[in-house]
Amino acid sequence: MKRMKRRNLPEIELTPLIDVLFILIIFFVLTTSFIRNQVNVDLPGGTGSPVKGKPAVIAVTEEGRYMIKGMNSSEQQVLDFADKAIQEEKDVIIMGDRNSDYGMIASLLELLRSEGITSVGLALKGETSH
């Protein structure tokens, strides 16, 4: 009687597949967190002077919220952020949504002025020639 020799069946190693899966998960989590921190503001049109360097940007959303680096911010956080930017000799720019309440932007300017911050610019969407 002949004995049948058992063949070893090929096996799939799961460890490298799990490693690749974890790397993909980390990649997608990081890229979505970068996208989430962006503030979508519809700027009013106009022309102005370009800003040199990297300015400190305070956004005012359509809903009237203050945003710094994509995060909701209180008035005190805005003041601290602007004060730090002035100390670092950066330009302070307000990026107000065209549909936001003008009073919110005016009150932000007044708040900054009351703290001695008088050099503030307004972001505009540059006009392009067609």
N, CA, C and O atoms as a GROMACS GRO file, in nm:
protein
  520
    1MET      N    1   0.081  -0.117   0.000
    1MET     CA    2   0.000   0.000   0.000
    1MET      C    3   0.086   0.125   0.000
    1MET      O    4   0.181   0.140   0.077
    2LYS      N    5   0.050   0.209  -0.087
    2LYS     CA    6   0.125   0.333  -0.096
    2LYS      C    7   0.062   0.438  -0.006
    2LYS      O    8  -0.060   0.456   0.001
    3ARG      N    9   0.150   0.502   0.060
    3ARG     CA   10   0.104   0.610   0.146
    3ARG      C   11   0.107   0.742   0.069
    3ARG      O   12   0.205   0.775   0.001
    4MET      N   13  -0.001   0.815   0.081
    4MET     CA   14  -0.005   0.944   0.012
    4MET      C   15   0.066   1.049   0.096
    4MET      O   16   0.043   1.063   0.216
    5LYS      N   17   0.150   1.118   0.030
    5LYS     CA   18   0.224   1.222   0.098
    5LYS      C   19   0.139   1.349   0.101
    5LYS      O   20   0.088   1.394  -0.002
    6ARG      N   21   0.125   1.405   0.222
    6ARG     CA   22   0.046   1.528   0.233
    6ARG      C   23   0.130   1.648   0.190
    6ARG      O   24   0.245   1.664   0.229
    7ARG      N   25   0.069   1.727   0.112
    7ARG     CA   26   0.136   1.848   0.067
    7ARG      C   27   0.103   1.961   0.163
    7ARG      O   28  -0.009   1.973   0.212
    8ASN      N   29   0.200   2.042   0.188
    8ASN     CA   30   0.174   2.161   0.267
    8ASN      C   31   0.105   2.264   0.179
    8ASN      O   32   0.156   2.302   0.073
    9LEU      N   33  -0.008   2.307   0.224
    9LEU     CA   34  -0.082   2.408   0.149
    9LEU      C   35  -0.022   2.544   0.179
    9LEU      O   36   0.021   2.570   0.291
   10PRO      N   37  -0.018   2.630   0.080
   10PRO     CA   38   0.037   2.764   0.104
   10PRO      C   39  -0.051   2.840   0.203
   10PRO      O   40  -0.174   2.832   0.199
   11GLU      N   41   0.014   2.914   0.291
   11GLU     CA   42  -0.060   2.992   0.390
   11GLU      C   43  -0.039   3.141   0.361
   11GLU      O   44   0.064   3.183   0.309
   12ILE      N   45  -0.138   3.216   0.396
   12ILE     CA   46  -0.129   3.361   0.381
   12ILE      C   47  -0.089   3.419   0.516
   12ILE      O   48  -0.154   3.395   0.618
   13GLU      N   49   0.020   3.494   0.515
   13GLU     CA   50   0.066   3.558   0.638
   13GLU      C   51  -0.021   3.681   0.663
   13GLU      O   52  -0.032   3.768   0.576
   14LEU      N   53  -0.082   3.688   0.779
   14LEU     CA   54  -0.172   3.799   0.810
   14LEU      C   55  -0.099   3.920   0.870
   14LEU      O   56  -0.149   4.032   0.862
   15THR      N   57   0.016   3.898   0.927
   15THR     CA   58   0.086   4.009   0.993
   15THR      C   59   0.115   4.125   0.898
   15THR      O   60   0.084   4.239   0.933
   16PRO      N   61   0.173   4.103   0.780
   16PRO     CA   62   0.196   4.218   0.691
   16PRO      C   63   0.067   4.284   0.644
   16PRO      O   64   0.064   4.406   0.623
   17LEU      N   65  -0.038   4.207   0.628
   17LEU     CA   66  -0.166   4.265   0.586
   17LEU      C   67  -0.223   4.355   0.696
   17LEU      O   68  -0.278   4.461   0.667
   18ILE      N   69  -0.210   4.312   0.820
   18ILE     CA   70  -0.258   4.393   0.931
   18ILE      C   71  -0.176   4.521   0.943
   18ILE      O   72  -0.231   4.628   0.971
   19ASP      N   73  -0.045   4.510   0.922
   19ASP     CA   74   0.040   4.630   0.925
   19ASP      C   75  -0.003   4.731   0.819
   19ASP      O   76  -0.014   4.850   0.848
   20VAL      N   77  -0.027   4.684   0.700
   20VAL     CA   78  -0.070   4.773   0.592
   20VAL      C   79  -0.205   4.835   0.625
   20VAL      O   80  -0.227   4.954   0.598
   21LEU      N   81  -0.295   4.758   0.682
   21LEU     CA   82  -0.427   4.808   0.720
   21LEU      C   83  -0.414   4.921   0.823
   21LEU      O   84  -0.481   5.024   0.811
   22PHE      N   85  -0.330   4.901   0.924
   22PHE     CA   86  -0.312   5.005   1.025
   22PHE      C   87  -0.251   5.132   0.965
   22PHE      O   88  -0.290   5.243   1.002
   23ILE      N   89  -0.159   5.118   0.874
   23ILE     CA   90  -0.100   5.235   0.809
   23ILE      C   91  -0.205   5.310   0.729
   23ILE      O   92  -0.208   5.433   0.731
   24LEU      N   93  -0.292   5.238   0.659
   24LEU     CA   94  -0.400   5.304   0.583
   24LEU      C   95  -0.496   5.375   0.676
   24LEU      O   96  -0.540   5.486   0.647
   25ILE      N   97  -0.529   5.313   0.788
   25ILE     CA   98  -0.621   5.376   0.883
   25ILE      C   99  -0.559   5.505   0.937
   25ILE      O  100  -0.627   5.608   0.944
   26ILE      N  101  -0.432   5.501   0.974
   26ILE     CA  102  -0.365   5.620   1.024
   26ILE      C  103  -0.362   5.730   0.917
   26ILE      O  104  -0.385   5.847   0.948
   27PHE      N  105  -0.335   5.692   0.794
   27PHE     CA  106  -0.331   5.789   0.684
   27PHE      C  107  -0.466   5.858   0.669
   27PHE      O  108  -0.472   5.981   0.659
   28PHE      N  109  -0.575   5.781   0.666
   28PHE     CA  110  -0.707   5.840   0.646
   28PHE      C  111  -0.750   5.925   0.766
   28PHE      O  112  -0.814   6.029   0.748
   29VAL      N  113  -0.716   5.883   0.886
   29VAL     CA  114  -0.752   5.963   1.004
   29VAL      C  115  -0.679   6.096   1.001
   29VAL      O  116  -0.739   6.200   1.029
   30LEU      N  117  -0.551   6.095   0.968
   30LEU     CA  118  -0.475   6.220   0.965
   30LEU      C  119  -0.523   6.313   0.854
   30LEU      O  120  -0.535   6.433   0.876
   31THR      N  121  -0.549   6.259   0.736
   31THR     CA  122  -0.592   6.347   0.626
   31THR      C  123  -0.729   6.406   0.652
   31THR      O  124  -0.754   6.520   0.615
   32THR      N  125  -0.819   6.332   0.714
   32THR     CA  126  -0.951   6.389   0.742
   32THR      C  127  -0.943   6.492   0.853
   32THR      O  128  -1.022   6.587   0.854
   33SER      N  129  -0.850   6.477   0.946
   33SER     CA  130  -0.838   6.578   1.051
   33SER      C  131  -0.781   6.708   0.994
   33SER      O  132  -0.816   6.816   1.042
   34PHE      N  133  -0.694   6.701   0.894
   34PHE     CA  134  -0.643   6.822   0.831
   34PHE      C  135  -0.753   6.893   0.755
   34PHE      O  136  -0.761   7.016   0.757
   35ILE      N  137  -0.837   6.819   0.690
   35ILE     CA  138  -0.946   6.880   0.614
   35ILE      C  139  -1.047   6.943   0.709
   35ILE      O  140  -1.103   7.049   0.678
   36ARG      N  141  -1.072   6.882   0.823
   36ARG     CA  142  -1.170   6.931   0.918
   36ARG      C  143  -1.131   7.067   0.975
   36ARG      O  144  -1.218   7.146   1.010
   37ASN      N  145  -1.001   7.096   0.986
   37ASN     CA  146  -0.956   7.221   1.046
   37ASN      C  147  -0.961   7.339   0.951
   37ASN      O  148  -0.926   7.451   0.989
   38GLN      N  149  -1.004   7.318   0.830
   38GLN     CA  150  -1.015   7.430   0.738
   38GLN      C  151  -1.148   7.501   0.761
   38GLN      O  152  -1.248   7.439   0.794
   39VAL      N  153  -1.146   7.632   0.744
   39VAL     CA  154  -1.265   7.712   0.759
   39VAL      C  155  -1.310   7.756   0.621
   39VAL      O  156  -1.232   7.814   0.546
   40ASN      N  157  -1.434   7.728   0.588
   40ASN     CA  158  -1.487   7.766   0.458
   40ASN      C  159  -1.552   7.903   0.471
   40ASN      O  160  -1.662   7.915   0.525
   41VAL      N  161  -1.484   8.004   0.422
   41VAL     CA  162  -1.532   8.142   0.430
   41VAL      C  163  -1.541   8.197   0.289
   41VAL      O  164  -1.444   8.191   0.213
   42ASP      N  165  -1.658   8.250   0.255
   42ASP     CA  166  -1.678   8.312   0.124
   42ASP      C  167  -1.641   8.460   0.137
   42ASP      O  168  -1.720   8.540   0.187
   43LEU      N  169  -1.522   8.495   0.091
   43LEU     CA  170  -1.472   8.631   0.108
   43LEU      C  171  -1.537   8.727   0.008
   43LEU      O  172  -1.570   8.688  -0.104
   44PRO      N  173  -1.556   8.852   0.050
   44PRO     CA  174  -1.604   8.952  -0.045
   44PRO      C  175  -1.493   8.986  -0.144
   44PRO      O  176  -1.375   8.971  -0.113
   45GLY      N  177  -1.532   9.031  -0.262
   45GLY     CA  178  -1.434   9.065  -0.365
   45GLY      C  179  -1.374   9.203  -0.342
   45GLY      O  180  -1.425   9.283  -0.264
   46GLY      N  181  -1.265   9.228  -0.409
   46GLY     CA  182  -1.200   9.358  -0.400
   46GLY      C  183  -1.052   9.344  -0.426
   46GLY      O  184  -1.001   9.234  -0.447
   47THR      N  185  -0.985   9.456  -0.425
   47THR     CA  186  -0.841   9.453  -0.443
   47THR      C  187  -0.776   9.516  -0.321
   47THR      O  188  -0.836   9.600  -0.254
   48GLY      N  189  -0.657   9.476  -0.295
   48GLY     CA  190  -0.584   9.529  -0.180
   48GLY      C  191  -0.437   9.496  -0.197
   48GLY      O  192  -0.394   9.450  -0.302
   49SER      N  193  -0.363   9.519  -0.093
   49SER     CA  194  -0.220   9.489  -0.096
   49SER      C  195  -0.197   9.347  -0.049
   49SER      O  196  -0.261   9.302   0.046
   50PRO      N  197  -0.106   9.276  -0.115
   50PRO     CA  198  -0.074   9.142  -0.067
   50PRO      C  199  -0.001   9.148   0.067
   50PRO      O  200   0.072   9.243   0.095
   51VAL      N  201  -0.021   9.047   0.147
   51VAL     CA  202   0.042   9.039   0.279
   51VAL      C  203   0.174   8.967   0.266
   51VAL      O  204   0.184   8.866   0.196
   52LYS      N  205   0.275   9.019   0.333
   52LYS     CA  206   0.406   8.954   0.330
   52LYS      C  207   0.416   8.857   0.447
   52LYS      O  208   0.364   8.884   0.555
   53GLY      N  209   0.483   8.745   0.424
   53GLY     CA  210   0.499   8.646   0.530
   53GLY      C  211   0.372   8.569   0.554
   53GLY      O  212   0.280   8.568   0.472
   54LYS      N  213   0.367   8.504   0.667
   54LYS     CA  214   0.250   8.425   0.704
   54LYS      C  215   0.172   8.500   0.812
   54LYS      O  216   0.217   8.509   0.926
   55PRO      N  217   0.054   8.555   0.777
   55PRO     CA  218  -0.020   8.635   0.874
   55PRO      C  219  -0.095   8.549   0.976
   55PRO      O  220  -0.114   8.429   0.956
   56ALA      N  221  -0.135   8.613   1.084
   56ALA     CA  222  -0.222   8.550   1.183
   56ALA      C  223  -0.365   8.577   1.137
   56ALA      O  224  -0.407   8.692   1.128
   57VAL      N  225  -0.440   8.471   1.108
   57VAL     CA  226  -0.573   8.485   1.049
   57VAL      C  227  -0.681   8.452   1.152
   57VAL      O  228  -0.679   8.346   1.214
   58ILE      N  229  -0.775   8.544   1.167
   58ILE     CA  230  -0.892   8.523   1.251
   58ILE      C  231  -1.012   8.521   1.156
   58ILE      O  232  -1.037   8.618   1.086
   59ALA      N  233  -1.084   8.410   1.154
   59ALA     CA  234  -1.199   8.398   1.063
   59ALA      C  235  -1.328   8.426   1.139
   59ALA      O  236  -1.343   8.391   1.256
   60VAL      N  237  -1.422   8.490   1.068
   60VAL     CA  238  -1.557   8.510   1.120
   60VAL      C  239  -1.650   8.437   1.024
   60VAL      O  240  -1.660   8.474   0.907
   61THR      N  241  -1.716   8.333   1.072
   61THR     CA  242  -1.799   8.250   0.984
   61THR      C  243  -1.933   8.317   0.957
   61THR      O  244  -1.967   8.418   1.019
   62GLU      N  245  -2.007   8.260   0.866
   62GLU     CA  246  -2.140   8.311   0.832
   62GLU      C  247  -2.231   8.311   0.954
   62GLU      O  248  -2.318   8.396   0.968
   63GLU      N  249  -2.210   8.213   1.044
   63GLU     CA  250  -2.292   8.203   1.166
   63GLU      C  251  -2.246   8.300   1.274
   63GLU      O  252  -2.311   8.312   1.378
   64GLY      N  253  -2.134   8.372   1.251
   64GLY     CA  254  -2.086   8.469   1.347
   64GLY      C  255  -1.992   8.413   1.452
   64GLY      O  256  -1.973   8.473   1.557
   65ARG      N  257  -1.932   8.298   1.423
   65ARG     CA  258  -1.836   8.239   1.517
   65ARG      C  259  -1.695   8.282   1.481
   65ARG      O  260  -1.663   8.299   1.364
   66TYR      N  261  -1.612   8.300   1.582
   66TYR     CA  262  -1.470   8.329   1.561
   66TYR      C  263  -1.396   8.197   1.549
   66TYR      O  264  -1.420   8.104   1.627
   67MET      N  265  -1.307   8.188   1.452
   67MET     CA  266  -1.230   8.066   1.430
   67MET      C  267  -1.082   8.102   1.417
   67MET      O  268  -1.045   8.196   1.346
   68ILE      N  269  -0.999   8.025   1.488
   68ILE     CA  270  -0.854   8.039   1.475
   68ILE      C  271  -0.800   7.901   1.443
   68ILE      O  272  -0.821   7.806   1.519
   69LYS      N  273  -0.730   7.891   1.330
   69LYS     CA  274  -0.673   7.763   1.285
   69LYS      C  275  -0.779   7.652   1.280
   69LYS      O  276  -0.751   7.537   1.315
   70GLY      N  277  -0.899   7.688   1.237
   70GLY     CA  278  -1.005   7.591   1.219
   70GLY      C  279  -1.080   7.553   1.345
   70GLY      O  280  -1.167   7.466   1.340
   71MET      N  281  -1.049   7.615   1.456
   71MET     CA  282  -1.114   7.580   1.583
   71MET      C  283  -1.198   7.698   1.631
   71MET      O  284  -1.157   7.814   1.620
   72ASN      N  285  -1.318   7.667   1.686
   72ASN     CA  286  -1.400   7.772   1.746
   72ASN      C  287  -1.321   7.839   1.856
   72ASN      O  288  -1.251   7.772   1.933
   73SER      N  289  -1.330   7.971   1.865
   73SER     CA  290  -1.251   8.045   1.962
   73SER      C  291  -1.336   8.150   2.031
   73SER      O  292  -1.428   8.208   1.972
   74SER      N  293  -1.304   8.174   2.157
   74SER     CA  294  -1.373   8.277   2.234
   74SER      C  295  -1.307   8.412   2.207
   74SER      O  296  -1.202   8.419   2.143
   75GLU      N  297  -1.369   8.519   2.257
   75GLU     CA  298  -1.311   8.652   2.240
   75GLU      C  299  -1.174   8.659   2.306
   75GLU      O  300  -1.082   8.720   2.250
   76GLN      N  301  -1.160   8.599   2.423
   76GLN     CA  302  -1.031   8.604   2.493
   76GLN      C  303  -0.923   8.529   2.415
   76GLN      O  304  -0.809   8.574   2.409
   77GLN      N  305  -0.959   8.416   2.355
   77GLN     CA  306  -0.863   8.342   2.274
   77GLN      C  307  -0.821   8.424   2.152
   77GLN      O  308  -0.705   8.421   2.112
   78VAL      N  309  -0.915   8.496   2.093
   78VAL     CA  310  -0.885   8.582   1.978
   78VAL      C  311  -0.788   8.692   2.020
   78VAL      O  312  -0.692   8.721   1.950
   79LEU      N  313  -0.815   8.754   2.136
   79LEU     CA  314  -0.726   8.860   2.185
   79LEU      C  315  -0.586   8.806   2.212
   79LEU      O  316  -0.487   8.869   2.173
   80ASP      N  317  -0.577   8.691   2.276
   80ASP     CA  318  -0.446   8.631   2.306
   80ASP      C  319  -0.371   8.599   2.177
   80ASP      O  320  -0.250   8.623   2.166
   81PHE      N  321  -0.444   8.543   2.078
   81PHE     CA  322  -0.385   8.506   1.950
   81PHE      C  323  -0.332   8.630   1.877
   81PHE      O  324  -0.219   8.630   1.827
   82ALA      N  325  -0.414   8.735   1.872
   82ALA     CA  326  -0.373   8.858   1.803
   82ALA      C  327  -0.257   8.925   1.875
   82ALA      O  328  -0.165   8.975   1.810
   83ASP      N  329  -0.260   8.926   2.008
   83ASP     CA  330  -0.152   8.987   2.085
   83ASP      C  331  -0.020   8.913   2.061
   83ASP      O  332   0.085   8.975   2.045
   84LYS      N  333  -0.026   8.781   2.059
   84LYS     CA  334   0.095   8.701   2.033
   84LYS      C  335   0.148   8.728   1.892
   84LYS      O  336   0.269   8.737   1.872
   85ALA      N  337   0.057   8.742   1.795
   85ALA     CA  338   0.097   8.768   1.657
   85ALA      C  339   0.167   8.904   1.646
   85ALA      O  340   0.267   8.917   1.576
   86ILE      N  341   0.115   9.005   1.716
   86ILE     CA  342   0.176   9.138   1.713
   86ILE      C  343   0.316   9.132   1.776
   86ILE      O  344   0.409   9.195   1.726
   87GLN      N  345   0.330   9.058   1.885
   87GLN     CA  346   0.461   9.044   1.949
   87GLN      C  347   0.562   8.975   1.857
   87GLN      O  348   0.681   9.006   1.860
   88GLU      N  349   0.512   8.882   1.774
   88GLU     CA  350   0.599   8.813   1.679
   88GLU      C  351   0.613   8.890   1.548
   88GLU      O  352   0.672   8.840   1.452
   89GLU      N  353   0.559   9.012   1.545
   89GLU     CA  354   0.564   9.100   1.428
   89GLU      C  355   0.498   9.038   1.305
   89GLU      O  356   0.546   9.053   1.193
   90LYS      N  357   0.387   8.970   1.328
   90LYS     CA  358   0.308   8.916   1.217
   90LYS      C  359   0.190   9.008   1.191
   90LYS      O  360   0.142   9.078   1.280
   91ASP      N  361   0.143   9.007   1.066
   91ASP     CA  362   0.022   9.081   1.032
   91ASP      C  363  -0.099   9.005   1.086
   91ASP      O  364  -0.102   8.882   1.085
   92VAL      N  365  -0.199   9.081   1.134
   92VAL     CA  366  -0.325   9.021   1.180
   92VAL      C  367  -0.429   9.049   1.073
   92VAL      O  368  -0.451   9.164   1.035
   93ILE      N  369  -0.492   8.942   1.024
   93ILE     CA  370  -0.590   8.953   0.917
   93ILE      C  371  -0.724   8.895   0.966
   93ILE      O  372  -0.728   8.787   1.025
   94ILE      N  373  -0.832   8.969   0.940
   94ILE     CA  374  -0.966   8.917   0.968
   94ILE      C  375  -1.023   8.868   0.836
   94ILE      O  376  -1.028   8.941   0.737
   95MET      N  377  -1.065   8.743   0.836
   95MET     CA  378  -1.122   8.680   0.716
   95MET      C  379  -1.272   8.661   0.743
   95MET      O  380  -1.314   8.556   0.792
   96GLY      N  381  -1.350   8.764   0.709
   96GLY     CA  382  -1.493   8.761   0.737
   96GLY      C  383  -1.572   8.710   0.618
   96GLY      O  384  -1.551   8.754   0.505
   97ASP      N  385  -1.662   8.616   0.644
   97ASP     CA  386  -1.749   8.563   0.538
   97ASP      C  387  -1.838   8.676   0.485
   97ASP      O  388  -1.885   8.760   0.562
   98ARG      N  389  -1.860   8.678   0.355
   98ARG     CA  390  -1.941   8.784   0.295
   98ARG      C  391  -2.084   8.784   0.348
   98ARG      O  392  -2.150   8.887   0.344
   99ASN      N  393  -2.133   8.671   0.396
   99ASN     CA  394  -2.270   8.662   0.447
   99ASN      C  395  -2.277   8.678   0.598
   99ASN      O  396  -2.386   8.667   0.656
  100SER      N  397  -2.164   8.702   0.663
  100SER     CA  398  -2.167   8.720   0.809
  100SER      C  399  -2.221   8.859   0.842
  100SER      O  400  -2.220   8.949   0.758
  101ASP      N  401  -2.267   8.872   0.964
  101ASP     CA  402  -2.320   8.999   1.011
  101ASP      C  403  -2.206   9.101   1.021
  101ASP      O  404  -2.105   9.075   1.085
  102TYR      N  405  -2.223   9.214   0.957
  102TYR     CA  406  -2.119   9.317   0.959
  102TYR      C  407  -2.089   9.361   1.102
  102TYR      O  408  -1.976   9.399   1.134
  103GLY      N  409  -2.188   9.356   1.187
  103GLY     CA  410  -2.170   9.394   1.327
  103GLY      C  411  -2.069   9.304   1.398
  103GLY      O  412  -1.998   9.351   1.487
  104MET      N  413  -2.064   9.176   1.361
  104MET     CA  414  -1.967   9.084   1.423
  104MET      C  415  -1.825   9.126   1.389
  104MET      O  416  -1.736   9.125   1.475
  105ILE      N  417  -1.803   9.163   1.264
  105ILE     CA  418  -1.669   9.204   1.222
  105ILE      C  419  -1.634   9.339   1.285
  105ILE      O  420  -1.520   9.360   1.328
  106ALA      N  421  -1.730   9.430   1.291
  106ALA     CA  422  -1.706   9.559   1.353
  106ALA      C  423  -1.678   9.543   1.502
  106ALA      O  424  -1.590   9.611   1.556
  107SER      N  425  -1.751   9.455   1.569
  107SER     CA  426  -1.727   9.436   1.713
  107SER      C  427  -1.592   9.369   1.736
  107SER      O  428  -1.526   9.396   1.837
  108LEU      N  429  -1.549   9.282   1.645
  108LEU     CA  430  -1.417   9.220   1.657
  108LEU      C  431  -1.308   9.327   1.640
  108LEU      O  432  -1.211   9.329   1.715
  109LEU      N  433  -1.326   9.416   1.544
  109LEU     CA  434  -1.230   9.526   1.525
  109LEU      C  435  -1.226   9.614   1.649
  109LEU      O  436  -1.118   9.656   1.692
  110GLU      N  437  -1.341   9.644   1.707
  110GLU     CA  438  -1.347   9.726   1.828
  110GLU      C  439  -1.282   9.655   1.946
  110GLU      O  440  -1.212   9.718   2.026
  111LEU      N  441  -1.304   9.525   1.957
  111LEU     CA  442  -1.243   9.446   2.064
  111LEU      C  443  -1.090   9.450   2.053
  111LEU      O  444  -1.021   9.468   2.152
  112LEU      N  445  -1.039   9.432   1.931
  112LEU     CA  446  -0.895   9.437   1.910
  112LEU      C  447  -0.840   9.577   1.938
  112LEU      O  448  -0.733   9.591   1.997
  113ARG      N  449  -0.913   9.680   1.894
  113ARG     CA  450  -0.870   9.818   1.916
  113ARG      C  451  -0.865   9.850   2.065
  113ARG      O  452  -0.773   9.918   2.111
  114SER      N  453  -0.964   9.800   2.141
  114SER     CA  454  -0.967   9.828   2.285
  114SER      C  455  -0.848   9.766   2.358
  114SER      O  456  -0.811   9.810   2.467
  115GLU      N  457  -0.787   9.664   2.297
  115GLU     CA  458  -0.668   9.601   2.356
  115GLU      C  459  -0.539   9.659   2.300
  115GLU      O  460  -0.430   9.610   2.330
  116GLY      N  461  -0.551   9.764   2.219
  116GLY     CA  462  -0.432   9.831   2.166
  116GLY      C  463  -0.383   9.774   2.034
  116GLY      O  464  -0.276   9.812   1.986
  117ILE      N  465  -0.460   9.684   1.973
  117ILE     CA  466  -0.420   9.625   1.844
  117ILE      C  467  -0.491   9.704   1.735
  117ILE      O  468  -0.611   9.685   1.711
  118THR      N  469  -0.416   9.791   1.669
  118THR     CA  470  -0.478   9.881   1.571
  118THR      C  471  -0.440   9.848   1.428
  118THR      O  472  -0.502   9.899   1.334
  119SER      N  473  -0.340   9.763   1.409
  119SER     CA  474  -0.296   9.728   1.274
  119SER      C  475  -0.357   9.594   1.234
  119SER      O  476  -0.297   9.488   1.254
  120VAL      N  477  -0.477   9.601   1.176
  120VAL     CA  478  -0.550   9.480   1.138
  120VAL      C  479  -0.594   9.495   0.994
  120VAL      O  480  -0.642   9.600   0.954
  121GLY      N  481  -0.577   9.388   0.915
  121GLY     CA  482  -0.621   9.390   0.776
  121GLY      C  483  -0.745   9.305   0.757
  121GLY      O  484  -0.777   9.220   0.840
  122LEU      N  485  -0.815   9.328   0.646
  122LEU     CA  486  -0.932   9.249   0.610
  122LEU      C  487  -0.899   9.168   0.484
  122LEU      O  488  -0.848   9.224   0.387
  123ALA      N  489  -0.927   9.040   0.487
  123ALA     CA  490  -0.901   8.954   0.372
  123ALA      C  491  -1.007   8.976   0.266
  123ALA      O  492  -1.126   8.985   0.297
  124LEU      N  493  -0.964   8.984   0.141
  124LEU     CA  494  -1.054   8.999   0.027
  124LEU      C  495  -1.022   8.893  -0.076
  124LEU      O  496  -0.908   8.847  -0.088
  125LYS      N  497  -1.124   8.856  -0.151
  125LYS     CA  498  -1.101   8.765  -0.263
  125LYS      C  499  -1.058   8.852  -0.380
  125LYS      O  500  -1.134   8.936  -0.428
  126GLY      N  501  -0.936   8.833  -0.425
  126GLY     CA  502  -0.882   8.914  -0.535
  126GLY      C  503  -0.962   8.896  -0.661
  126GLY      O  504  -1.008   8.786  -0.691
  127GLU      N  505  -0.977   9.003  -0.736
  127GLU     CA  506  -1.046   8.994  -0.865
  127GLU      C  507  -0.950   8.943  -0.969
  127GLU      O  508  -0.832   8.980  -0.971
  128THR      N  509  -1.000   8.857  -1.055
  128THR     CA  510  -0.917   8.802  -1.162
  128THR      C  511  -0.965   8.859  -1.294
  128THR      O  512  -1.084   8.882  -1.313
  129SER      N  513  -0.871   8.881  -1.385
  129SER     CA  514  -0.909   8.931  -1.517
  129SER      C  515  -0.947   8.813  -1.606
  129SER      O  516  -0.881   8.709  -1.605
  130HIS      N  517  -1.052   8.832  -1.683
  130HIS     CA  518  -1.101   8.724  -1.770
  130HIS      C  519  -1.062   8.748  -1.912
  130HIS      O  520  -1.094   8.668  -1.999
   0.00000   0.00000   0.00000
